[in-house]
Amino acid sequence: MKPSSILMAIAVPTIWGFGFAISKVALGEDGFPPILLTALRFSVTALALVWFFRPPVKFFRQLLVISLVSATIQYSLTYTGLDGVDASIAAIVIQLEIPFTAILAAFFFKDHLGWRRALGMLLAFVGIAFLAGEPRVQANLFSVFLVASGAFVWALGQILIKKLGGKIDGFTLVAWVAAFAAPQLFLSSWIFEDGQWQALQNVGWVGWAVVAYLGLIMNGVGYTMWYHILGKHDVNQVAPFLLLVPVASVTTAVLFLGEPLTLFVVIGGSVVIVGVGIITIRRPRQASLAPEAKVED
């Protein structure tokens, strides 16, 4: 890989990891309800992209289901969980997306796991179990459960995307999933949350800056660079860079949000990353569900 491609491959997980952590800033008593924040994020993405990509009318039914699962349900669970637990903890737990995806791929596509990937899954779950010893986790187990549930639903969404068989290009998929997801999320927020109008009136410029970052930078710029790299290099060359996502998230949470970096977080997070790395870094012919499906929250 050329130096420019390496820098871009580092920038993408940094953008995604930073965005996930700073989402915490826009949540809470002085910010947006979590589902509303997600609705605004996808609205910004849709409004920025749909004008440039022809509507894939033939696949609207599939996109409706995909948006419901991989956007509305998944992000509602993930961000509601993030609202109740430290961003550094959530950033590690959300990495369960990868072992969950491997398990579902084995079930739906008869993907052979092998001993290496089975070991990676075991390590990932052991790391999460070790993380459970952290007092901040024990005090917010339900929130951690919501984040883990979001990881599982994300994996299910990737199975649905895989079943499209590449019939829709990545940019069109991102644009129109966002367009379908935004109204679903606004409706979900109306049903399950309250205080939306007060939040819209009272949230400061930082909250709106986070919304713009999530919709334009994290979704728009991040995906643009990611698909550019994938178009120039082998998947197995660029997939390992995704291991930087939780590193960037935890670093942001510690440096900018003031979250403590405890021994449980360091050891548990390291074991999870090693496990995810074992699952992700493999020969291309072994991958029935390619790592390019991995996106960040």
C-alpha positions as CSV (number, residue, x, y, z in Angstrom):
1,M,0.0,0.0,0.0
2,K,1.2,3.5,-0.8
3,P,1.8,5.9,2.0
4,S,-1.3,7.9,1.0
5,S,-3.5,4.8,1.2
6,I,-2.0,3.9,4.6
7,L,-2.8,7.4,5.9
8,M,-6.3,7.1,4.6
9,A,-6.7,3.6,6.1
10,I,-5.7,5.0,9.4
11,A,-7.9,8.1,9.1
12,V,-11.1,6.1,8.5
13,P,-11.1,4.2,11.8
14,T,-10.0,7.3,13.6
15,I,-13.0,9.2,12.2
16,W,-15.3,6.4,13.1
17,G,-13.8,5.9,16.6
18,F,-13.8,9.6,17.4
19,G,-17.4,9.9,16.2
20,F,-18.6,7.1,18.4
21,A,-17.0,8.6,21.5
22,I,-18.1,12.2,21.0
23,S,-21.7,11.0,20.5
24,K,-21.7,10.7,24.3
25,V,-21.3,14.5,24.4
26,A,-24.6,15.0,22.5
27,L,-26.5,12.6,24.8
28,G,-27.7,12.9,28.4
29,E,-29.8,15.4,30.3
30,D,-28.4,18.4,28.4
31,G,-28.4,16.8,25.0
32,F,-30.6,14.8,22.7
33,P,-32.5,11.6,23.5
34,P,-30.5,8.8,21.9
35,I,-33.0,7.7,19.2
36,L,-33.6,11.3,18.3
37,L,-29.8,11.9,17.9
38,T,-29.7,8.9,15.6
39,A,-32.6,10.2,13.6
40,L,-30.9,13.5,13.1
41,R,-27.7,11.8,12.1
42,F,-29.4,9.7,9.4
43,S,-31.4,12.7,8.2
44,V,-28.2,14.7,7.6
45,T,-26.7,11.8,5.7
46,A,-29.7,11.3,3.6
47,L,-30.1,15.0,2.8
48,A,-26.4,15.1,1.8
49,L,-26.3,12.0,-0.4
50,V,-29.7,11.0,-1.9
51,W,-29.5,13.7,-4.6
52,F,-26.4,12.1,-6.2
53,F,-27.6,8.4,-6.3
54,R,-30.5,7.1,-8.3
55,P,-33.2,5.5,-6.2
56,P,-32.9,1.7,-6.4
57,V,-36.7,1.3,-6.7
58,K,-36.4,-2.4,-7.5
59,F,-34.8,-3.0,-4.1
60,F,-36.9,-0.7,-2.0
61,R,-38.5,-3.7,-0.1
62,Q,-35.2,-5.1,0.8
63,L,-33.9,-1.7,1.8
64,L,-36.9,-1.1,4.0
65,V,-36.1,-4.3,5.9
66,I,-32.3,-3.5,6.0
67,S,-32.9,0.0,7.3
68,L,-35.3,-1.3,10.0
69,V,-32.8,-3.8,11.2
70,S,-29.3,-2.4,10.6
71,A,-30.2,1.3,11.3
72,T,-33.4,1.8,13.3
73,I,-33.3,-1.1,15.7
74,Q,-29.6,-1.4,15.9
75,Y,-28.8,2.2,16.5
76,S,-31.7,2.6,18.9
77,L,-30.3,-0.2,21.0
78,T,-26.6,1.0,20.7
79,Y,-27.1,4.6,21.4
80,T,-29.7,4.0,24.2
81,G,-27.0,1.8,25.8
82,L,-24.3,4.4,25.1
83,D,-26.4,6.9,27.0
84,G,-26.2,4.8,30.1
85,V,-22.5,3.7,30.1
86,D,-19.1,5.2,29.5
87,A,-18.1,5.6,25.8
88,S,-14.9,3.6,26.4
89,I,-16.9,0.6,27.7
90,A,-19.5,0.8,24.9
91,A,-16.7,1.1,22.3
92,I,-15.3,-2.3,23.5
93,V,-18.6,-4.1,23.9
94,I,-19.7,-3.0,20.4
95,Q,-16.8,-5.0,18.9
96,L,-18.9,-8.1,19.5
97,E,-20.3,-7.2,16.1
98,I,-17.5,-9.2,14.5
99,P,-17.9,-12.6,16.4
100,F,-21.7,-12.3,16.1
101,T,-21.3,-11.7,12.3
102,A,-19.1,-14.8,12.0
103,I,-21.6,-16.9,13.9
104,L,-24.5,-15.8,11.8
105,A,-22.5,-16.2,8.6
106,A,-21.8,-19.8,9.6
107,F,-25.5,-20.4,10.2
108,F,-26.9,-18.6,7.1
109,F,-24.2,-19.2,4.6
110,K,-22.6,-22.4,6.0
111,D,-19.3,-20.4,6.4
112,H,-16.7,-22.7,7.9
113,L,-15.4,-21.2,11.1
114,G,-12.3,-23.2,11.7
115,W,-10.3,-23.4,15.0
116,R,-8.6,-20.0,14.5
117,R,-11.9,-18.0,14.2
118,A,-13.5,-20.1,17.0
119,L,-10.5,-19.1,19.2
120,G,-11.0,-15.5,18.2
121,M,-14.7,-15.6,19.2
122,L,-13.8,-17.2,22.5
123,L,-11.2,-14.5,23.2
124,A,-13.7,-11.7,22.3
125,F,-16.3,-13.1,24.7
126,V,-13.6,-13.7,27.4
127,G,-12.5,-10.1,27.1
128,I,-16.1,-8.9,27.6
129,A,-16.5,-11.2,30.6
130,F,-13.3,-9.7,32.1
131,L,-14.6,-6.3,31.4
132,A,-17.7,-7.2,33.5
133,G,-15.4,-6.9,36.5
134,E,-15.2,-3.2,36.0
135,P,-17.4,-1.4,38.6
136,R,-18.8,1.0,35.9
137,V,-20.1,-2.1,34.0
138,Q,-21.6,-3.7,37.1
139,A,-23.5,-0.5,37.8
140,N,-24.9,-0.3,34.3
141,L,-25.4,-3.9,33.2
142,F,-28.6,-3.2,31.3
143,S,-27.0,-0.4,29.3
144,V,-24.1,-2.8,28.4
145,F,-26.7,-5.4,27.5
146,L,-28.3,-2.9,25.1
147,V,-25.0,-2.2,23.4
148,A,-24.3,-5.9,23.1
149,S,-27.8,-6.4,21.6
150,G,-27.1,-3.6,19.2
151,A,-24.0,-5.5,18.1
152,F,-26.0,-8.6,17.5
153,V,-28.6,-6.8,15.5
154,W,-25.9,-5.1,13.5
155,A,-24.5,-8.5,12.6
156,L,-28.0,-9.6,11.5
157,G,-28.2,-6.5,9.3
158,Q,-24.9,-7.4,7.6
159,I,-26.4,-10.8,6.7
160,L,-29.3,-9.0,5.0
161,I,-26.9,-6.8,3.1
162,K,-24.9,-9.8,2.1
163,K,-28.0,-11.4,0.7
164,L,-28.3,-8.5,-1.7
165,G,-25.3,-10.0,-3.5
166,G,-23.7,-6.7,-4.3
167,K,-26.6,-5.6,-6.5
168,I,-26.5,-2.1,-5.0
169,D,-23.2,-0.2,-4.8
170,G,-22.0,1.0,-1.4
171,F,-22.7,4.7,-1.8
172,T,-26.3,4.1,-3.0
173,L,-26.8,1.7,-0.1
174,V,-25.6,4.2,2.5
175,A,-27.7,7.0,1.0
176,W,-31.0,5.2,0.7
177,V,-30.7,3.2,3.9
178,A,-30.3,6.6,5.6
179,A,-33.3,7.9,3.7
180,F,-35.5,5.0,4.8
181,A,-34.1,4.9,8.4
182,A,-34.6,8.6,9.2
183,P,-38.4,8.6,9.3
184,Q,-38.4,5.3,11.2
185,L,-36.1,6.7,13.8
186,F,-38.2,9.8,14.2
187,L,-41.3,7.7,14.7
188,S,-39.4,5.4,17.2
189,S,-38.3,8.5,19.1
190,W,-41.8,9.8,19.3
191,I,-43.1,6.4,20.6
192,F,-40.3,5.6,23.1
193,E,-38.8,8.9,24.2
194,D,-39.8,12.2,25.5
195,G,-38.3,15.7,25.8
196,Q,-37.5,15.9,22.1
197,W,-38.8,19.5,21.6
198,Q,-37.0,20.7,24.7
199,A,-33.8,19.1,23.5
200,L,-34.1,20.7,20.0
201,Q,-34.6,24.1,21.7
202,N,-32.0,23.9,24.4
203,V,-29.1,21.8,23.0
204,G,-26.0,24.0,22.4
205,W,-23.8,24.3,19.3
206,V,-21.7,21.4,20.5
207,G,-24.6,19.1,20.2
208,W,-25.4,20.3,16.7
209,A,-21.8,20.0,15.8
210,V,-21.8,16.4,16.9
211,V,-24.9,15.8,14.7
212,A,-23.1,17.4,11.7
213,Y,-20.0,15.3,12.4
214,L,-22.0,12.0,12.6
215,G,-24.0,12.7,9.5
216,L,-21.4,14.3,7.2
217,I,-17.9,13.3,8.4
218,M,-18.5,9.9,10.0
219,N,-21.0,8.6,7.5
220,G,-20.2,10.7,4.4
221,V,-16.4,11.3,4.4
222,G,-15.6,8.1,6.3
223,Y,-17.5,5.8,3.9
224,T,-16.2,7.7,0.9
225,M,-12.6,7.1,1.9
226,W,-13.3,3.5,3.0
227,Y,-14.9,2.5,-0.3
228,H,-12.0,4.3,-2.2
229,I,-9.5,2.2,-0.3
230,L,-11.4,-1.0,-0.9
231,G,-11.5,-0.3,-4.6
232,K,-7.7,0.0,-4.8
233,H,-6.5,-2.7,-2.4
234,D,-7.3,-6.2,-1.3
235,V,-9.8,-6.5,1.6
236,N,-7.3,-8.5,3.7
237,Q,-4.9,-5.6,3.4
238,V,-7.2,-2.9,4.7
239,A,-9.4,-4.9,7.2
240,P,-6.8,-5.0,10.0
241,F,-6.9,-1.2,10.1
242,L,-10.4,-1.5,11.5
243,L,-8.9,-2.7,14.7
244,L,-8.0,0.9,15.3
245,V,-11.6,1.9,15.8
246,P,-11.9,0.8,19.4
247,V,-8.5,2.2,20.1
248,A,-9.6,5.6,18.7
249,S,-12.8,5.5,20.7
250,V,-11.2,4.6,24.0
251,T,-8.5,7.2,23.5
252,T,-11.0,9.9,22.7
253,A,-13.1,8.9,25.7
254,V,-10.1,9.1,28.0
255,L,-8.5,12.3,26.6
256,F,-11.6,14.4,25.8
257,L,-14.4,13.0,28.0
258,G,-12.2,12.4,31.0
259,E,-13.2,8.7,31.4
260,P,-10.8,6.7,33.6
261,L,-8.6,4.1,31.9
262,T,-8.7,1.2,34.4
263,L,-6.9,-2.2,34.4
264,F,-10.2,-3.9,33.6
265,V,-10.7,-1.7,30.5
266,V,-7.1,-2.1,29.3
267,I,-6.9,-5.9,29.7
268,G,-10.5,-6.7,28.7
269,G,-10.3,-4.3,25.7
270,S,-7.0,-5.8,24.6
271,V,-8.3,-9.3,24.7
272,V,-11.4,-8.3,22.7
273,I,-9.2,-6.6,20.1
274,V,-6.9,-9.6,19.8
275,G,-10.0,-11.9,19.4
276,V,-11.5,-9.6,16.8
277,G,-8.2,-9.5,15.0
278,I,-8.0,-13.2,14.8
279,I,-11.4,-13.4,13.3
280,T,-10.9,-10.5,10.9
281,I,-7.4,-11.1,9.6
282,R,-7.6,-14.2,7.4
283,R,-6.9,-15.2,3.9
284,P,-9.4,-13.8,1.4
285,R,-10.6,-17.2,0.2
286,Q,-11.7,-18.0,3.8
287,A,-14.0,-15.0,4.0
288,S,-17.6,-15.7,2.9
289,L,-18.8,-12.6,4.7
290,A,-16.1,-10.1,3.7
291,P,-14.7,-7.7,6.3
292,E,-15.7,-4.7,4.1
293,A,-19.2,-5.1,5.6
294,K,-17.8,-3.8,8.9
295,V,-18.8,-0.3,9.6
296,E,-18.6,1.7,12.7
297,D,-21.3,3.1,15.0
